[in-house]
Amino acid sequence: MSKPIVAVVGRSNVGKSTLFNRIIGQRRSIVEDTPGVTRDRIYADAEWQGKHFLLIDTGGIEPDSEDLILSQMRDQAEIAIATADVILFITDGRDGLTASDREVGHMLKRTGKPVLLVVNKVDTTRLPDDFYDFYELGLGDPIAVSAANMLGLGDLLDEVTKRFADIETIIGEDDRTHIAIIGKPNVGKSSLLNALIGENRAIVSPLAGTTRDSVDTAFRWNGKDYVLIDTAGIRRKSRVTGDIERFSVIRAISAIERSDVCLLMIDAQEGVTEQDKKIAGLAHEAGKGTLILVNKWDLIEKDTHTIDTYRKNIQKELVFMNYAPILFISVLERQRLHKIMEWAERIAQQRQLRVPTGRLNDLIADAVMMNPPPSDKGKALKIYYATQAGIKPPLYTFKINYRELLHFSYSRYLENKIREGYGFVGTPIKFVFREKGESDDV
């Protein structure tokens, strides 16, 4: 099931980023950070009382500003709002209700989405005299918090997670494979969508997406039903004229969260860019299967070594995603498009593989014998046993003695051994390491 998306919006200097950091600071990640993943502070995983969601930070909204930078920040926030399931509207309790707050409030009411009105910088239990002015916005009871002092955040997060029960998540009740087409602007995503639909000649229906403003496309291939998600599915013209690549990350978040398999499109003429790394990192960290598509391959001058050179460069730049197959295509010339769905279906199946506990532990024992775990100051890392705790993506828990002795390189070694034995092509594998006495709950 896809994680709900929560957007933090409001005018400038009301404490949005402080609140964002406080909320994600309570996150307990089940997997160590993966080296090589390019990160962007505008989004992060968060958790409250066992409920997981994705949090999006935004620049300040200045409704009437003609300043180019401020207008771009407004556009970024509007994209986040269109993507979100729940919106946190942050205001400043010291400034009181402002004209800009009223403008933003009107904009949010028109979305029809759940909006929580948050009055920040209320640093004492005594509410400021003008606190009740915020009721004028017609967004329900204001929630007083102090992000800087960690006051009221628990009550706020309780209200956020209550809204999740009303969110429709199609994947949660839909067993069709969802395939997201992702990548930076102008790499051919919409053209690929049209080519796949045209090639398979079996459009079932246009689906009015989830609670996000996108339109998914259902179609049939090889006797099986699928849903294609186009990253450009937020059906509205943006006024963005400048930092468009940054906004493409926000656009990609929703599509990735709702998908089983991602088709990551890269421009063959440009190679792997920093933006490609950011979007690839989103898919990797979300545990989604990925097929890398190098588009516009027809425009590249080639010799006998060209494909190998490109493949090695992509694997170097996307080192955290070396499990992902790479397919060189041309949407315009319809080169190798017939292989895309074959790979997508294979990757979807690989994400559901289970390794029996006995065979898994035999494999781990052999791996440890061939390459003993690290030791330090007379203490040696011991792996007592391992189990597969989940699928989509495959998740393994290891019971060990000393977590501080576990180096990332040894974790990667174990992952490689599991892949050698069972494949898991196109899907990340996640590990959780528990010391003796710790709960096995993931």
N, C-alpha and C positions, 0 to 999 in steps of 0.2 A: 504494500500500500504506500502511496506517495505521502511524503511528509507535508503537513500544512505549511504555508508560507506566510510570515508575519512581516509587514513593512513598517518601519519607523519613519514617520514623516512629521513635518512642521516647518515653521519659518526658521531663519538662521538664529544661532546662539541661544537656543532654548534648552540645550543639553541632550540632544539626540544621541550623539556619539558616546557621551558618558553613560547614558542608559544602555545603549547597545553593548558597550564593553562590560558593564555590570552584569547584564543578563548572560552573555556568553561566558563570563568568568565563572558561572556556576555550572558550566557544562563539564561532564565527565566523559571524555572520549574513551571509547572501548579499544581504540587502536592508536598506536603511536603515530605521530606525524610522519609522513612519508617524505624523505629527502627528494628534491627535484620537482616538487609540485609548486608551481607559481601561484601565489595567493593574492587575493585582493580583499581589503578590509571591508568591502561593502556587503559581504555576506558571511554567515557562519552558522554552523549547527548549534542548536541550543536544546536544553532539556529542562523540564520542570515536573516533578512528581511522576517520573517515568514516562512522560509524554514528550516526544521529540518533535521539533519543528525547525524550519529554516528561517533565520532572521536576516532581513535586508535593511541596511542603513542607507540613508539618502542625504543628499545635500539639501540645504535650506530652501524652502519655497518662498519666493517673493512674488506674489501674484501680479503686481502691476509694473514690475521692473522691466525696462528695456535694455538693461545691461546684458551684453552677450553671455558672459559667464553665469550671471544669475538666471538668465532665461534657460540656459542649458541645464543648470541645477534643477530648475522647475520641471523641465522635460524628463530628466532622469527620475525625479520623484513620481511623475505621472505614470511612467512606465512601471515603476515599482508598485504603484497603487493598482494598475491594471493587472499585474501579475499576482498580487497578494490575495490571500483568503481572509486575513484579519489585518486591520490597520490600526496602529497606535499613533494617535494624533497628539503630539507633544506640544504643550504650551508652557509659558513661564509664569509661575505664581508670583514672582517679584514684580514683573511688569504689569500683571493683570491682563484682562482681555483687550486685545488690540484690533485695529481695523484689518490688519493682515490675517489675524486669527479668524476673523469672521469670513474673509474671502476663502481661506483654506477650508474652513468648516463647511461652507456652502458647496465647495467642490467635492468634498468627501461624501456629503449627504447624497449627492447625485449618483454616486457609484452604486448605491444600494447594498454595499458590503458591510459586514460588521465593523464598526468603528468604536474604539475605546478612547475616550477623551482623558488625557493624562496631564495633570497640572504638576509640573516639575518645580524643583527648588523650594518646596515646602519643608523647611528644615526642622520644624518643631511640631508637636502635636496640636498646637493652636493654629487653626486655619486663618489665613489673612482675611482682612475685612472684605476684600473684593473677590474672594473665592467664588461666591455664589453668582457672580456675574457670568461665569462660564456656562451656567444653565441656559443662557440666551441662545447658545449655539444649537440647542435642540438635539444634542447627541447623547442624551442620557446623563446619568450621574457622573460628575468629574471624579477622577481617582487621584488623590494627592500622594505624591512621592517625592523623595529626595534621592536622585540617582547618586549624587556625590557622597551622601551619608548612608546609603543603603536602607532608606526608610520607605516602607510601603511597597517594596518590590514583590514580596510574597503575595500580597493581596492582588496586585496587578497581574501577576502571572497566573494566579487562580482564575481570574476573569478571562485572561487570554485563552487558557486551555478549555474553559467551559464552552467557548465558541467553536472548538474543534468538532464537537458532536454534531453540529449542524452542517458541516462541510461535506459536500458530495465528492467522493473520490472514486472516479470511474474505475480505476485499476483495482481498487479493493473489492469490487463486485463484478469484475470483468476478467475472464480468463484468456482473452485474446492477447497476443503479443503486441506490445506498444513499442513502436520504433520512432525515435526522435532524430530529426535531421538537424545537426548543430554545426556551428562554425561562425567565423566572423562575417561581416557583411560582404556581399558581392562575390562569394565563392561558388555560387550556383545552387543554393539550397532549394529555392522554389522551383528552379528548372529540374532538379533531380526529382522532387515530389511529383511534378507533372509527368516526367518521363516514366517513373515507376508506375504511376496510375495508368498512363496510356499503354505501357507495355503489357500490363496485366489485364487491361480492358475489362475491369469488373468493379466499377465503383458501386459500393453498396449504398452509402448515404453520407451526406454531410452531417457530422455530429456537432451539436452546440456544446463544445468543450466542457470542462468542469466549471467551477466557480470563477475560473480565470477567463479572460476575454480572448480565447483562441478557438479556432475551428479545426477539429481533427478530421481525418479522412479515413473511413473504413474501406477496406478492399480485400479481395481474395486472391491468394497465390497458392498454386499447387494443392488446391482443395482445402486450404486452411484460411481462416479469417485473421486479419491483422488490422492495426490502427496506425496510421502515419501521423506524426506530430511535426508540423513545420515550425521551426523556431520563430519565423516571422509571423506567427499566428496571432499576434496581438493586432487585431484588425483596425488600426487607426493610424492616421498619418501623424508622424512625429514632427515637431518643429526643429528637431536636432539638426544642426548644421555643422557642429564642431566635433566634439569628442564622441563620435558615434560608436567607436569600438568599445568604450567603457559601457555604454548602454547595452551593447549586444550581450554582455555578461548577464545582465538582469533579464534580458529576453530569454536567454538560454536556461536560466534556473528552473523555470516552470516546466519547460519541455523535458528537461533531464529528470526532474523529480517524478514525473508521471510516466517515464519510459521503462522498458525492460532492456532495450538495446539502443545504443546511440550510433548514428552514422556521422562521424566527425570528418567534415570536409575541409581540405587544405588546398590552397591554390598552388599548383605545381610551379608556376612562374615565381612565386614569392618564397616558397619553402615554408618551414615552420617559423611563425612569428611569436612574439611574446603573448599576443592575444590568443593565438592557437593554444599555447601552453595553459593559459588561464581557463579556457573553456574545456580543454582536455582534463585539467585538474578537477573541474566540477564533476565531470562524469566519473572519474576515478574515485574521488572521495565519496561520491554517492553510491558507489558499489555497482555501477551499471556496466553491462557488457558494451564493448566498443569495437567498431570496425572503422579503420582509418581509410578514407577515400581521398586519393590525390587526384583532384579534378584538373581539367584543362591539359591533360597529358599530351594531347595532340599538338600543342603549341611548343613542346620541348624538342630541341634538336637532340638526337639520340645516337649513341654508338652501343657497342656490345656491353659496356660497363655502366650505362646510365642508370638503369633500374637498381642495380646493386648499390651504386653510389648514393642515390636518393634514399633507398631503404635504410642504409646505415646511418645517414644523416638524421632521418626522422627518428630512428631508434635512439640515437645519441641525444637529440633534443627532447624527446619524450621518454626519457629513461625509466620513469615511473610507470610507463604504460607499455613495456616491451612484450606484454602478453597479447597485445592487440594486433590482429592481422592487418596488412596493408594492401590495398587494392588500387591500382593505377587506372583511372577511368577518364573518359571524356563524355560529359553529358551531351554536349553539342553534337558530337559525332557518334554517340550511342555506343561507345567502346566499353566492353566488359560490364555493361549494366545488368546483364542477365545473371551475373555472379553475385550481385549484391544481396538479393534475397536468400540465395543459398547460404551465404555466410551468416546473414542475420539469423536465420533459423537455427543454424548450427550453434551459434553463440548463445541463443536463448536456451537451447537444450543443455549446453555446458554449464550455465548458471544454476541448473537444477540438479547437477550430479551430486550423489552422496557416496562417500567412501565408508565402507563398514569399519567399525571401530577396531576389530582385530587386525584387518589388513593395514589400516592406518598406523597402528602402533608397531606392526612389523616393519613397515616402511621407515618410520621414525627411528626405530632401533638400528636398522641397517645404516641409516644416514649418520647417526651418532657414532657408530662403530668406525665408519669410514673417515669421519671428520669430528673428533671429540669436541664438545662444547668448551668455551673459553673458561679460564680460571684466573683468580687474582688473589695474591697474598694467602695462598694455601687453601682458598675456597674455590670449589669447582661447581659450575652450573650443572644441575641434574634435571633431566626431564623425566618425570614419573610416568605420565601417560598423556594421551591426546584424544579428543573426541571432536566429531563434527557437530557443531551446535545449530547450524542453520544453512539455508540455501538462499540464492538470489540476493546477494552473492554468497558463495561458499564461505562459511565462518567456522574457524577451528579454535577450540580452547585447549590450552596446554597447562598442566599442573607442573610447577617447577619449584625449586628451593629458594633461589635468590634472583629476584628480578633485576637487581643492579648489575648482575654479571651478564645479562643478555644484551648483546650488541646487535644493532640493526643488521649488520652483515651476516650474522648467524641466522637471524630470522629470515633473511632473504635466501640463505642457503637451504633452509628447511622448505621454504616455498618452492624453490626450484626443484627440489626432490619430489615434492608432491605433484608438481606439474609434469615432471618426467614420468611419473608413474600413472597419472590419470588424465593428463591433458589440461582441462580447464581453459581451452583456447578462447581468447577474447573476453575473459571475465577476470576482474580482480579477485584475489583471495584475501580475506581478512583474518588476522590472528588476535587472540586475547590470551595473555599470559597471567596466570593466577599462582600466587604462592600458597603453600600448604596452610590451611586454616581459613583462606579467603573463600567467599561464596562463589559458586559456579554460575550465578546469575549473570547474564550478559547485559 
